[in-house]
């Protein structure tokens, strides 16, 4: 049974990859500035991408969603 959150998530891989790449870029920029807040924000963005991707995949009852 899909969760209500899974209905709101995109069914393509692109948005998750974009969020993950943005997290790496923010973390890299924070490392260059020696800003712990930006590094932490980058880590949170990467983790959000991974968790949301797992929710999107697990909501399909073991099948791979069509956009993946």
PDB file of N, CA, C, O and CB in Angstrom:
ATOM      1  N   UNK A   1       0.846  -1.178   0.000  1.00  0.00           N
ATOM      2  CA  UNK A   1       0.000   0.000   0.000  1.00  0.00           C
ATOM      3  C   UNK A   1       0.892   1.242   0.000  1.00  0.00           C
ATOM      4  O   UNK A   1       1.682   1.433   0.925  1.00  0.00           O
ATOM      5  CB  UNK A   1      -0.963  -0.003   1.225  1.00  0.00           C
ATOM      6  N   UNK A   2       0.777   2.080  -1.017  1.00  0.00           N
ATOM      7  CA  UNK A   2       1.625   3.280  -1.093  1.00  0.00           C
ATOM      8  C   UNK A   2       1.270   4.285   0.000  1.00  0.00           C
ATOM      9  O   UNK A   2       0.110   4.432   0.388  1.00  0.00           O
ATOM     10  CB  UNK A   2       1.488   3.943  -2.473  1.00  0.00           C
ATOM     11  N   UNK A   3       2.287   4.957   0.475  1.00  0.00           N
ATOM     12  CA  UNK A   3       2.062   5.978   1.482  1.00  0.00           C
ATOM     13  C   UNK A   3       1.651   7.284   0.807  1.00  0.00           C
ATOM     14  O   UNK A   3       1.938   7.473  -0.375  1.00  0.00           O
ATOM     15  CB  UNK A   3       3.325   6.183   2.346  1.00  0.00           C
ATOM     16  N   UNK A   4       0.991   8.181   1.522  1.00  0.00           N
ATOM     17  CA  UNK A   4       0.608   9.470   0.923  1.00  0.00           C
ATOM     18  C   UNK A   4       1.824  10.282   0.483  1.00  0.00           C
ATOM     19  O   UNK A   4       1.740  11.042  -0.482  1.00  0.00           O
ATOM     20  CB  UNK A   4      -0.221  10.285   1.915  1.00  0.00           C
ATOM     21  N   UNK A   5       2.954  10.131   1.177  1.00  0.00           N
ATOM     22  CA  UNK A   5       4.165  10.845   0.788  1.00  0.00           C
ATOM     23  C   UNK A   5       4.676  10.346  -0.560  1.00  0.00           C
ATOM     24  O   UNK A   5       5.182  11.131  -1.362  1.00  0.00           O
ATOM     25  CB  UNK A   5       5.252  10.685   1.860  1.00  0.00           C
ATOM     26  N   UNK A   6       4.548   9.061  -0.811  1.00  0.00           N
ATOM     27  CA  UNK A   6       5.036   8.484  -2.064  1.00  0.00           C
ATOM     28  C   UNK A   6       4.261   9.008  -3.263  1.00  0.00           C
ATOM     29  O   UNK A   6       4.807   9.082  -4.363  1.00  0.00           O
ATOM     30  CB  UNK A   6       4.947   6.966  -2.015  1.00  0.00           C
ATOM     31  N   UNK A   7       2.989   9.374  -3.068  1.00  0.00           N
ATOM     32  CA  UNK A   7       2.214   9.925  -4.173  1.00  0.00           C
ATOM     33  C   UNK A   7       2.719  11.300  -4.591  1.00  0.00           C
ATOM     34  O   UNK A   7       2.536  11.701  -5.740  1.00  0.00           O
ATOM     35  CB  UNK A   7       0.749  10.010  -3.790  1.00  0.00           C
ATOM     36  N   UNK A   8       3.350  12.023  -3.677  1.00  0.00           N
ATOM     37  CA  UNK A   8       3.855  13.355  -3.972  1.00  0.00           C
ATOM     38  C   UNK A   8       5.239  13.336  -4.603  1.00  0.00           C
ATOM     39  O   UNK A   8       5.671  14.334  -5.178  1.00  0.00           O
ATOM     40  CB  UNK A   8       3.886  14.175  -2.719  1.00  0.00           C
ATOM     41  N   UNK A   9       5.935  12.218  -4.502  1.00  0.00           N
ATOM     42  CA  UNK A   9       7.305  12.131  -4.994  1.00  0.00           C
ATOM     43  C   UNK A   9       7.336  11.919  -6.498  1.00  0.00           C
ATOM     44  O   UNK A   9       6.465  11.245  -7.048  1.00  0.00           O
ATOM     45  CB  UNK A   9       8.051  11.004  -4.293  1.00  0.00           C
ATOM     46  N   UNK A  10       8.340  12.493  -7.175  1.00  0.00           N
ATOM     47  CA  UNK A  10       8.449  12.275  -8.621  1.00  0.00           C
ATOM     48  C   UNK A  10       8.804  10.822  -8.944  1.00  0.00           C
ATOM     49  O   UNK A  10       9.461  10.137  -8.160  1.00  0.00           O
ATOM     50  CB  UNK A  10       9.502  13.215  -9.221  1.00  0.00           C
ATOM     51  N   UNK A  11       8.360  10.377 -10.100  1.00  0.00           N
ATOM     52  CA  UNK A  11       8.616   9.003 -10.526  1.00  0.00           C
ATOM     53  C   UNK A  11       9.750   8.922 -11.533  1.00  0.00           C
ATOM     54  O   UNK A  11       9.803   7.994 -12.340  1.00  0.00           O
ATOM     55  CB  UNK A  11       7.362   8.398 -11.120  1.00  0.00           C
ATOM     56  N   UNK A  12      10.655   9.888 -11.490  1.00  0.00           N
ATOM     57  CA  UNK A  12      11.833   9.892 -12.364  1.00  0.00           C
ATOM     58  C   UNK A  12      13.076  10.011 -11.493  1.00  0.00           C
ATOM     59  O   UNK A  12      13.008  10.499 -10.365  1.00  0.00           O
ATOM     60  CB  UNK A  12      11.767  11.061 -13.412  1.00  0.00           C
ATOM     61  N   UNK A  13      14.191   9.573 -12.011  1.00  0.00           N
ATOM     62  CA  UNK A  13      15.434   9.572 -11.250  1.00  0.00           C
ATOM     63  C   UNK A  13      16.090  10.956 -11.208  1.00  0.00           C
ATOM     64  O   UNK A  13      16.846  11.251 -10.282  1.00  0.00           O
ATOM     65  CB  UNK A  13      16.400   8.562 -11.844  1.00  0.00           C
ATOM     66  N   UNK A  14      15.812  11.791 -12.183  1.00  0.00           N
ATOM     67  CA  UNK A  14      16.458  13.095 -12.320  1.00  0.00           C
ATOM     68  C   UNK A  14      16.384  14.008 -11.097  1.00  0.00           C
ATOM     69  O   UNK A  14      17.417  14.538 -10.686  1.00  0.00           O
ATOM     70  CB  UNK A  14      15.864  13.797 -13.458  1.00  0.00           C
ATOM     71  N   UNK A  15      15.216  14.214 -10.502  1.00  0.00           N
ATOM     72  CA  UNK A  15      15.147  15.102  -9.343  1.00  0.00           C
ATOM     73  C   UNK A  15      15.980  14.624  -8.147  1.00  0.00           C
ATOM     74  O   UNK A  15      16.542  15.438  -7.414  1.00  0.00           O
ATOM     75  CB  UNK A  15      13.716  15.254  -8.919  1.00  0.00           C
ATOM     76  N   UNK A  16      16.055  13.323  -7.955  1.00  0.00           N
ATOM     77  CA  UNK A  16      16.846  12.785  -6.847  1.00  0.00           C
ATOM     78  C   UNK A  16      18.338  12.967  -7.105  1.00  0.00           C
ATOM     79  O   UNK A  16      19.097  13.308  -6.198  1.00  0.00           O
ATOM     80  CB  UNK A  16      16.525  11.300  -6.630  1.00  0.00           C
ATOM     81  N   UNK A  17      18.748  12.737  -8.347  1.00  0.00           N
ATOM     82  CA  UNK A  17      20.154  12.957  -8.691  1.00  0.00           C
ATOM     83  C   UNK A  17      20.508  14.438  -8.592  1.00  0.00           C
ATOM     84  O   UNK A  17      21.595  14.797  -8.139  1.00  0.00           O
ATOM     85  CB  UNK A  17      20.453  12.434 -10.109  1.00  0.00           C
ATOM     86  N   UNK A  18      19.581  15.293  -9.020  1.00  0.00           N
ATOM     87  CA  UNK A  18      19.819  16.730  -8.919  1.00  0.00           C
ATOM     88  C   UNK A  18      19.987  17.186  -7.484  1.00  0.00           C
ATOM     89  O   UNK A  18      20.866  17.992  -7.179  1.00  0.00           O
ATOM     90  CB  UNK A  18      18.689  17.490  -9.560  1.00  0.00           C
ATOM     91  N   UNK A  19      19.141  16.669  -6.603  1.00  0.00           N
ATOM     92  CA  UNK A  19      19.245  17.011  -5.188  1.00  0.00           C
ATOM     93  C   UNK A  19      20.550  16.500  -4.597  1.00  0.00           C
ATOM     94  O   UNK A  19      21.180  17.188  -3.794  1.00  0.00           O
ATOM     95  CB  UNK A  19      18.059  16.441  -4.413  1.00  0.00           C
ATOM     96  N   UNK A  20      20.959  15.301  -4.989  1.00  0.00           N
ATOM     97  CA  UNK A  20      22.205  14.746  -4.472  1.00  0.00           C
ATOM     98  C   UNK A  20      23.410  15.542  -4.982  1.00  0.00           C
ATOM     99  O   UNK A  20      24.329  15.835  -4.216  1.00  0.00           O
ATOM    100  CB  UNK A  20      22.336  13.267  -4.869  1.00  0.00           C
ATOM    101  N   UNK A  21      23.408  15.886  -6.250  1.00  0.00           N
ATOM    102  CA  UNK A  21      24.509  16.677  -6.803  1.00  0.00           C
ATOM    103  C   UNK A  21      24.554  18.054  -6.150  1.00  0.00           C
ATOM    104  O   UNK A  21      25.634  18.572  -5.864  1.00  0.00           O
ATOM    105  CB  UNK A  21      24.365  16.816  -8.334  1.00  0.00           C
ATOM    106  N   UNK A  22      23.388  18.647  -5.915  1.00  0.00           N
ATOM    107  CA  UNK A  22      23.349  19.938  -5.226  1.00  0.00           C
ATOM    108  C   UNK A  22      23.937  19.817  -3.822  1.00  0.00           C
ATOM    109  O   UNK A  22      24.637  20.719  -3.361  1.00  0.00           O
ATOM    110  CB  UNK A  22      21.903  20.468  -5.153  1.00  0.00           C
ATOM    111  N   UNK A  23      23.656  18.703  -3.140  1.00  0.00           N
ATOM    112  CA  UNK A  23      24.219  18.480  -1.816  1.00  0.00           C
ATOM    113  C   UNK A  23      25.726  18.396  -1.840  1.00  0.00           C
ATOM    114  O   UNK A  23      26.404  18.957  -0.979  1.00  0.00           O
ATOM    115  CB  UNK A  23      23.657  17.227  -1.220  1.00  0.00           C
ATOM    116  N   UNK A  24      26.258  17.685  -2.842  1.00  0.00           N
ATOM    117  CA  UNK A  24      27.716  17.596  -2.958  1.00  0.00           C
ATOM    118  C   UNK A  24      28.322  18.962  -3.257  1.00  0.00           C
ATOM    119  O   UNK A  24      29.371  19.307  -2.713  1.00  0.00           O
ATOM    120  CB  UNK A  24      28.109  16.594  -4.055  1.00  0.00           C
ATOM    121  N   UNK A  25      27.670  19.740  -4.116  1.00  0.00           N
ATOM    122  CA  UNK A  25      28.197  21.066  -4.450  1.00  0.00           C
ATOM    123  C   UNK A  25      28.151  22.007  -3.245  1.00  0.00           C
ATOM    124  O   UNK A  25      29.094  22.763  -3.012  1.00  0.00           O
ATOM    125  CB  UNK A  25      27.407  21.671  -5.616  1.00  0.00           C
ATOM    126  N   UNK A  26      27.070  21.965  -2.490  1.00  0.00           N
ATOM    127  CA  UNK A  26      26.963  22.805  -1.290  1.00  0.00           C
ATOM    128  C   UNK A  26      28.013  22.386  -0.264  1.00  0.00           C
ATOM    129  O   UNK A  26      28.655  23.234   0.356  1.00  0.00           O
ATOM    130  CB  UNK A  26      25.540  22.711  -0.674  1.00  0.00           C
ATOM    131  N   UNK A  27      28.185  21.084  -0.089  1.00  0.00           N
ATOM    132  CA  UNK A  27      29.203  20.603   0.851  1.00  0.00           C
ATOM    133  C   UNK A  27      30.607  20.976   0.417  1.00  0.00           C
ATOM    134  O   UNK A  27      31.440  21.344   1.245  1.00  0.00           O
ATOM    135  CB  UNK A  27      29.105  19.103   1.005  1.00  0.00           C
ATOM    136  N   UNK A  28      30.873  20.881  -0.885  1.00  0.00           N
ATOM    137  CA  UNK A  28      32.184  21.256  -1.409  1.00  0.00           C
ATOM    138  C   UNK A  28      32.432  22.756  -1.213  1.00  0.00           C
ATOM    139  O   UNK A  28      33.522  23.164  -0.812  1.00  0.00           O
ATOM    140  CB  UNK A  28      32.294  20.885  -2.903  1.00  0.00           C
ATOM    141  N   UNK A  29      31.412  23.566  -1.499  1.00  0.00           N
ATOM    142  CA  UNK A  29      31.538  25.010  -1.319  1.00  0.00           C
ATOM    143  C   UNK A  29      31.731  25.356   0.157  1.00  0.00           C
ATOM    144  O   UNK A  29      32.529  26.232   0.491  1.00  0.00           O
ATOM    145  CB  UNK A  29      30.300  25.730  -1.879  1.00  0.00           C
ATOM    146  N   UNK A  30      31.002  24.672   1.039  1.00  0.00           N
ATOM    147  CA  UNK A  30      31.160  24.884   2.474  1.00  0.00           C
ATOM    148  C   UNK A  30      32.541  24.484   2.954  1.00  0.00           C
ATOM    149  O   UNK A  30      33.105  25.124   3.840  1.00  0.00           O
ATOM    150  CB  UNK A  30      30.110  24.111   3.237  1.00  0.00           C
ATOM    151  N   UNK A  31      33.082  23.434   2.377  1.00  0.00           N
ATOM    152  CA  UNK A  31      34.438  23.016   2.744  1.00  0.00           C
ATOM    153  C   UNK A  31      35.451  24.066   2.292  1.00  0.00           C
ATOM    154  O   UNK A  31      36.408  24.355   3.009  1.00  0.00           O
ATOM    155  CB  UNK A  31      34.775  21.636   2.121  1.00  0.00           C
ATOM    156  N   UNK A  32      35.244  24.635   1.107  1.00  0.00           N
ATOM    157  CA  UNK A  32      36.158  25.662   0.599  1.00  0.00           C
ATOM    158  C   UNK A  32      36.103  26.917   1.469  1.00  0.00           C
ATOM    159  O   UNK A  32      37.121  27.577   1.680  1.00  0.00           O
ATOM    160  CB  UNK A  32      35.814  26.013  -0.861  1.00  0.00           C
ATOM    161  N   UNK A  33      34.907  27.245   1.975  1.00  0.00           N
ATOM    162  CA  UNK A  33      34.753  28.420   2.844  1.00  0.00           C
ATOM    163  C   UNK A  33      35.036  28.112   4.309  1.00  0.00           C
ATOM    164  O   UNK A  33      35.055  29.016   5.144  1.00  0.00           O
ATOM    165  CB  UNK A  33      33.353  28.978   2.712  1.00  0.00           C
ATOM    166  N   UNK A  34      35.256  26.847   4.620  1.00  0.00           N
ATOM    167  CA  UNK A  34      35.419  26.384   6.006  1.00  0.00           C
ATOM    168  C   UNK A  34      34.194  26.735   6.861  1.00  0.00           C
ATOM    169  O   UNK A  34      34.312  27.178   8.004  1.00  0.00           O
ATOM    170  CB  UNK A  34      36.689  27.001   6.628  1.00  0.00           C
ATOM    171  N   UNK A  35      33.026  26.523   6.268  1.00  0.00           N
ATOM    172  CA  UNK A  35      31.760  26.802   6.932  1.00  0.00           C
ATOM    173  C   UNK A  35      31.093  25.479   7.318  1.00  0.00           C
ATOM    174  O   UNK A  35      30.636  24.723   6.461  1.00  0.00           O
ATOM    175  CB  UNK A  35      30.827  27.649   6.017  1.00  0.00           C
ATOM    176  N   UNK A  36      31.050  25.225   8.607  1.00  0.00           N
ATOM    177  CA  UNK A  36      30.441  23.977   9.080  1.00  0.00           C
ATOM    178  C   UNK A  36      28.955  23.913   8.761  1.00  0.00           C
ATOM    179  O   UNK A  36      28.418  22.828   8.534  1.00  0.00           O
ATOM    180  CB  UNK A  36      30.650  23.826  10.578  1.00  0.00           C
ATOM    181  N   UNK A  37      28.281  25.062   8.741  1.00  0.00           N
ATOM    182  CA  UNK A  37      26.845  25.082   8.448  1.00  0.00           C
ATOM    183  C   UNK A  37      26.572  24.654   7.012  1.00  0.00           C
ATOM    184  O   UNK A  37      25.631  23.903   6.756  1.00  0.00           O
ATOM    185  CB  UNK A  37      26.267  26.480   8.695  1.00  0.00           C
ATOM    186  N   UNK A  38      27.387  25.125   6.078  1.00  0.00           N
ATOM    187  CA  UNK A  38      27.184  24.720   4.684  1.00  0.00           C
ATOM    188  C   UNK A  38      27.539  23.254   4.469  1.00  0.00           C
ATOM    189  O   UNK A  38      26.888  22.568   3.681  1.00  0.00           O
ATOM    190  CB  UNK A  38      28.017  25.597   3.753  1.00  0.00           C
ATOM    191  N   UNK A  39      28.543  22.780   5.147  1.00  0.00           N
ATOM    192  CA  UNK A  39      28.894  21.359   5.046  1.00  0.00           C
ATOM    193  C   UNK A  39      27.742  20.509   5.577  1.00  0.00           C
ATOM    194  O   UNK A  39      27.364  19.514   4.959  1.00  0.00           O
ATOM    195  CB  UNK A  39      30.206  21.051   5.830  1.00  0.00           C
ATOM    196  N   UNK A  40      27.196  20.898   6.704  1.00  0.00           N
ATOM    197  CA  UNK A  40      26.068  20.161   7.284  1.00  0.00           C
ATOM    198  C   UNK A  40      24.846  20.218   6.369  1.00  0.00           C
ATOM    199  O   UNK A  40      24.133  19.224   6.229  1.00  0.00           O
ATOM    200  CB  UNK A  40      25.714  20.726   8.670  1.00  0.00           C
ATOM    201  N   UNK A  41      24.599  21.365   5.748  1.00  0.00           N
ATOM    202  CA  UNK A  41      23.473  21.479   4.819  1.00  0.00           C
ATOM    203  C   UNK A  41      23.675  20.558   3.620  1.00  0.00           C
ATOM    204  O   UNK A  41      22.726  19.922   3.161  1.00  0.00           O
ATOM    205  CB  UNK A  41      23.303  22.938   4.349  1.00  0.00           C
ATOM    206  N   UNK A  42      24.898  20.481   3.113  1.00  0.00           N
ATOM    207  CA  UNK A  42      25.190  19.572   2.010  1.00  0.00           C
ATOM    208  C   UNK A  42      24.934  18.123   2.389  1.00  0.00           C
ATOM    209  O   UNK A  42      24.372  17.362   1.601  1.00  0.00           O
ATOM    210  CB  UNK A  42      26.628  19.739   1.561  1.00  0.00           C
ATOM    211  N   UNK A  43      25.341  17.743   3.582  1.00  0.00           N
ATOM    212  CA  UNK A  43      25.108  16.376   4.052  1.00  0.00           C
ATOM    213  C   UNK A  43      23.617  16.094   4.185  1.00  0.00           C
ATOM    214  O   UNK A  43      23.152  15.011   3.827  1.00  0.00           O
ATOM    215  CB  UNK A  43      25.810  16.142   5.397  1.00  0.00           C
ATOM    216  N   UNK A  44      22.869  17.066   4.699  1.00  0.00           N
ATOM    217  CA  UNK A  44      21.419  16.892   4.843  1.00  0.00           C
ATOM    218  C   UNK A  44      20.759  16.745   3.476  1.00  0.00           C
ATOM    219  O   UNK A  44      19.849  15.931   3.322  1.00  0.00           O
ATOM    220  CB  UNK A  44      20.801  18.083   5.608  1.00  0.00           C
ATOM    221  N   UNK A  45      21.192  17.508   2.487  1.00  0.00           N
ATOM    222  CA  UNK A  45      20.629  17.389   1.148  1.00  0.00           C
ATOM    223  C   UNK A  45      20.911  16.021   0.534  1.00  0.00           C
ATOM    224  O   UNK A  45      20.041  15.433  -0.108  1.00  0.00           O
ATOM    225  CB  UNK A  45      21.181  18.482   0.250  1.00  0.00           C
ATOM    226  N   UNK A  46      22.118  15.522   0.731  1.00  0.00           N
ATOM    227  CA  UNK A  46      22.466  14.197   0.208  1.00  0.00           C
ATOM    228  C   UNK A  46      21.618  13.127   0.890  1.00  0.00           C
ATOM    229  O   UNK A  46      21.081  12.245   0.220  1.00  0.00           O
ATOM    230  CB  UNK A  46      23.974  13.903   0.413  1.00  0.00           C
ATOM    231  N   UNK A  47      21.497  13.195   2.197  1.00  0.00           N
ATOM    232  CA  UNK A  47      20.689  12.211   2.922  1.00  0.00           C
ATOM    233  C   UNK A  47      19.219  12.295   2.539  1.00  0.00           C
ATOM    234  O   UNK A  47      18.545  11.270   2.444  1.00  0.00           O
ATOM    235  CB  UNK A  47      20.841  12.407   4.424  1.00  0.00           C
ATOM    236  N   UNK A  48      18.713  13.511   2.317  1.00  0.00           N
ATOM    237  CA  UNK A  48      17.317  13.675   1.900  1.00  0.00           C
ATOM    238  C   UNK A  48      17.098  13.014   0.539  1.00  0.00           C
ATOM    239  O   UNK A  48      16.074  12.366   0.321  1.00  0.00           O
ATOM    240  CB  UNK A  48      16.934  15.179   1.842  1.00  0.00           C
ATOM    241  N   UNK A  49      18.044  13.175  -0.366  1.00  0.00           N
ATOM    242  CA  UNK A  49      17.912  12.551  -1.687  1.00  0.00           C
ATOM    243  C   UNK A  49      17.878  11.033  -1.565  1.00  0.00           C
ATOM    244  O   UNK A  49      17.069  10.374  -2.218  1.00  0.00           O
ATOM    245  CB  UNK A  49      19.068  12.982  -2.608  1.00  0.00           C
ATOM    246  N   UNK A  50      18.744  10.484  -0.739  1.00  0.00           N
ATOM    247  CA  UNK A  50      18.801   9.025  -0.578  1.00  0.00           C
ATOM    248  C   UNK A  50      17.523   8.500   0.062  1.00  0.00           C
ATOM    249  O   UNK A  50      16.962   7.504  -0.394  1.00  0.00           O
ATOM    250  CB  UNK A  50      20.019   8.622   0.270  1.00  0.00           C
ATOM    251  N   UNK A  51      17.064   9.162   1.110  1.00  0.00           N
ATOM    252  CA  UNK A  51      15.857   8.700   1.819  1.00  0.00           C
ATOM    253  C   UNK A  51      14.625   8.822   0.927  1.00  0.00           C
ATOM    254  O   UNK A  51      13.816   7.896   0.860  1.00  0.00           O
ATOM    255  CB  UNK A  51      15.648   9.509   3.120  1.00  0.00           C
ATOM    256  N   UNK A  52      14.475   9.952   0.244  1.00  0.00           N
ATOM    257  CA  UNK A  52      13.310  10.124  -0.623  1.00  0.00           C
ATOM    258  C   UNK A  52      13.326   9.139  -1.789  1.00  0.00           C
ATOM    259  O   UNK A  52      12.275   8.651  -2.205  1.00  0.00           O
ATOM    260  CB  UNK A  52      13.254  11.554  -1.152  1.00  0.00           C
ATOM    261  N   UNK A  53      14.509   8.848  -2.314  1.00  0.00           N
ATOM    262  CA  UNK A  53      14.611   7.849  -3.381  1.00  0.00           C
ATOM    263  C   UNK A  53      14.194   6.477  -2.873  1.00  0.00           C
ATOM    264  O   UNK A  53      13.497   5.743  -3.574  1.00  0.00           O
ATOM    265  CB  UNK A  53      16.042   7.793  -3.937  1.00  0.00           C
ATOM    266  N   UNK A  54      14.609   6.126  -1.670  1.00  0.00           N
ATOM    267  CA  UNK A  54      14.217   4.833  -1.098  1.00  0.00           C
ATOM    268  C   UNK A  54      12.709   4.763  -0.862  1.00  0.00           C
ATOM    269  O   UNK A  54      12.099   3.716  -1.075  1.00  0.00           O
ATOM    270  CB  UNK A  54      14.966   4.585   0.219  1.00  0.00           C
ATOM    271  N   UNK A  55      12.105   5.865  -0.425  1.00  0.00           N
ATOM    272  CA  UNK A  55      10.654   5.887  -0.222  1.00  0.00           C
ATOM    273  C   UNK A  55       9.944   5.713  -1.559  1.00  0.00           C
ATOM    274  O   UNK A  55       8.962   4.976  -1.652  1.00  0.00           O
ATOM    275  CB  UNK A  55      10.211   7.209   0.460  1.00  0.00           C
ATOM    276  N   UNK A  56      10.442   6.393  -2.600  1.00  0.00           N
ATOM    277  CA  UNK A  56       9.816   6.278  -3.914  1.00  0.00           C
ATOM    278  C   UNK A  56       9.925   4.858  -4.458  1.00  0.00           C
ATOM    279  O   UNK A  56       8.977   4.351  -5.058  1.00  0.00           O
ATOM    280  CB  UNK A  56      10.452   7.261  -4.891  1.00  0.00           C
ATOM    281  N   UNK A  57      11.061   4.219  -4.255  1.00  0.00           N
ATOM    282  CA  UNK A  57      11.239   2.860  -4.765  1.00  0.00           C
ATOM    283  C   UNK A  57      10.433   1.857  -3.947  1.00  0.00           C
ATOM    284  O   UNK A  57       9.824   0.951  -4.517  1.00  0.00           O
ATOM    285  CB  UNK A  57      12.721   2.475  -4.755  1.00  0.00           C
ATOM    286  N   UNK A  58      10.416   1.998  -2.641  1.00  0.00           N
ATOM    287  CA  UNK A  58       9.722   1.020  -1.795  1.00  0.00           C
ATOM    288  C   UNK A  58       8.205   1.141  -1.887  1.00  0.00           C
ATOM    289  O   UNK A  58       7.492   0.228  -1.469  1.00  0.00           O
ATOM    290  CB  UNK A  58      10.154   1.184  -0.351  1.00  0.00           C
ATOM    291  N   UNK A  59       7.707   2.231  -2.417  1.00  0.00           N
ATOM    292  CA  UNK A  59       6.259   2.392  -2.504  1.00  0.00           C
ATOM    293  C   UNK A  59       5.661   1.640  -3.687  1.00  0.00           C
ATOM    294  O   UNK A  59       4.441   1.634  -3.856  1.00  0.00           O
ATOM    295  CB  UNK A  59       5.909   3.858  -2.604  1.00  0.00           C
ATOM    296  N   UNK A  60       6.483   1.016  -4.498  1.00  0.00           N
ATOM    297  CA  UNK A  60       5.998   0.315  -5.687  1.00  0.00           C
ATOM    298  C   UNK A  60       5.833  -1.187  -5.458  1.00  0.00           C
ATOM    299  O   UNK A  60       5.774  -1.941  -6.429  1.00  0.00           O
ATOM    300  CB  UNK A  60       6.945   0.551  -6.845  1.00  0.00           C
ATOM    301  N   UNK A  61       5.760  -1.635  -4.236  1.00  0.00           N
ATOM    302  CA  UNK A  61       5.544  -3.054  -3.894  1.00  0.00           C
ATOM    303  C   UNK A  61       6.589  -3.979  -4.512  1.00  0.00           C
ATOM    304  O   UNK A  61       6.262  -5.040  -5.045  1.00  0.00           O
ATOM    305  CB  UNK A  61       4.161  -3.489  -4.346  1.00  0.00           C
ATOM    306  N   UNK A  62       7.857  -3.556  -4.432  1.00  0.00           N
ATOM    307  CA  UNK A  62       8.934  -4.406  -4.904  1.00  0.00           C
ATOM    308  C   UNK A  62       9.250  -4.262  -6.387  1.00  0.00           C
ATOM    309  O   UNK A  62      10.241  -4.816  -6.862  1.00  0.00           O
ATOM    310  CB  UNK A  62       8.600  -5.810  -4.618  1.00  0.00           C
ATOM    311  N   UNK A  63       8.425  -3.530  -7.120  1.00  0.00           N
ATOM    312  CA  UNK A  63       8.711  -3.304  -8.541  1.00  0.00           C
ATOM    313  C   UNK A  63       9.468  -1.986  -8.693  1.00  0.00           C
ATOM    314  O   UNK A  63       9.305  -1.061  -7.898  1.00  0.00           O
ATOM    315  CB  UNK A  63       7.394  -3.286  -9.385  1.00  0.00           C
ATOM    316  N   UNK A  64      10.279  -1.927  -9.708  1.00  0.00           N
ATOM    317  CA  UNK A  64      11.002  -0.689 -10.003  1.00  0.00           C
ATOM    318  C   UNK A  64      10.024   0.287 -10.640  1.00  0.00           C
ATOM    319  O   UNK A  64       9.331  -0.083 -11.588  1.00  0.00           O
ATOM    320  CB  UNK A  64      12.234  -0.951 -10.942  1.00  0.00           C
ATOM    321  N   UNK A  65       9.943   1.532 -10.147  1.00  0.00           N
ATOM    322  CA  UNK A  65       9.034   2.508 -10.757  1.00  0.00           C
ATOM    323  C   UNK A  65       9.385   2.738 -12.224  1.00  0.00           C
ATOM    324  O   UNK A  65      10.537   2.550 -12.615  1.00  0.00           O
ATOM    325  CB  UNK A  65       9.081   3.840  -9.989  1.00  0.00           C
ATOM    326  N   UNK A  66       8.423   3.136 -13.031  1.00  0.00           N
ATOM    327  CA  UNK A  66       8.654   3.226 -14.474  1.00  0.00           C
ATOM    328  C   UNK A  66       9.748   4.212 -14.873  1.00  0.00           C
ATOM    329  O   UNK A  66      10.396   3.998 -15.898  1.00  0.00           O
ATOM    330  CB  UNK A  66       7.386   3.611 -15.154  1.00  0.00           C
ATOM    331  N   UNK A  67       9.981   5.258 -14.129  1.00  0.00           N
ATOM    332  CA  UNK A  67      10.979   6.244 -14.505  1.00  0.00           C
ATOM    333  C   UNK A  67      12.393   5.906 -14.090  1.00  0.00           C
ATOM    334  O   UNK A  67      13.309   6.677 -14.374  1.00  0.00           O
ATOM    335  CB  UNK A  67      10.617   7.537 -13.935  1.00  0.00           C
ATOM    336  N   UNK A  68      12.602   4.791 -13.433  1.00  0.00           N
ATOM    337  CA  UNK A  68      13.921   4.450 -12.915  1.00  0.00           C
ATOM    338  C   UNK A  68      14.557   3.493 -13.852  1.00  0.00           C
ATOM    339  O   UNK A  68      15.686   3.059 -13.620  1.00  0.00           O
ATOM    340  CB  UNK A  68      13.850   3.861 -11.504  1.00  0.00           C
TER     341      UNK A  68
END
